[in-house]
Amino acid sequence: MTQLNRRMFLASAGAAASVRLLPSVATNPAARQGGRWVLKLVYDKSLGMMRAVERFIP
């Protein structure tokens, strides 16, 4: 197995979560009508820079 560092672990966990979450949000009619997307900028200490975090709020 390749060496897995913290950044690669977080990237793969985020990708796995989006693959699991996005189809349910896209197919759910209630989520499309009664929610909105919120974009936040947060400071990530491990990366040493700002990054964008996008969430769906029902």
For each residue, the residues with C-beta under 8 A, 3 or more apart:
1: 4
2:
3:
4: 1 8 9
5: 8 9
6: 9 10 46
7: 10 11 46 47
8: 4 5 11 12
9: 4 5 6 12 13
10: 6 7 13 14 46
11: 7 8 14 15
12: 8 9 15 16
13: 9 10 16 17
14: 10 11 17 18
15: 11 12 18 19
16: 12 13 19 20
17: 13 14 20 21
18: 14 15 21 22
19: 15 16 22 23
20: 16 17 23 24
21: 17 18 24 25
22: 18 19 25 26
23: 19 20 26 27
24: 20 21 27 28 31
25: 21 22 28 31 32 56
26: 22 23 32
27: 23 24
28: 24 25 31 32
29: 32 33
30: 33 34 58
31: 24 25 28 34 35 56 58
32: 25 26 28 29 35
33: 29 30
34: 30 31 58
35: 31 32 56 57 58
36: 56 57
37: 54 55 56 57
38: 54 55 56 57
39: 52 53 54
40: 52 53 54 55
41: 50 51 52 53
42: 50 51 53
43: 49 50
44: 47 48 49 50 51
45: 48
46: 6 7 10
47: 7 44 51
48: 44 45
49: 43 44
50: 41 42 43 44
51: 41 42 44 47
52: 39 40 41
53: 39 40 41 42
54: 37 38 39 40
55: 37 38 40
56: 25 31 35 36 37 38
57: 35 36 37 38
58: 30 31 34 35
